[in-house]
Amino acid sequence: MEKEELGKIIRTRRKVLNLTIGELAEYTGLSRTTISDIELGNTHPRLDVINEILRFLNLEIKVEIKRDK
């Protein structure tokens, strides 16, 4: 998944839940600027940061690993 796609999913879910960037920032301990940069695809957040945001938004990432033949 590209960082832009992840950001769009986070932004869409945040809006569905009627949350502001400030509210999401407050919960996660991140700055509003960082949340905005993530939503816009301008940064590569660490996995623990992504996990914390997704947990609050009640989302999860499923990873599928395929072996080459």
PyMOL commands that set and color helices and strands:
alter all, ss='L'
color gray80, all
select helices_A, chain A and resi 3-16+21-28+32-40+47-56
alter helices_A, ss='H'
color red, helices_A
deselect
rebuild
show_as cartoon
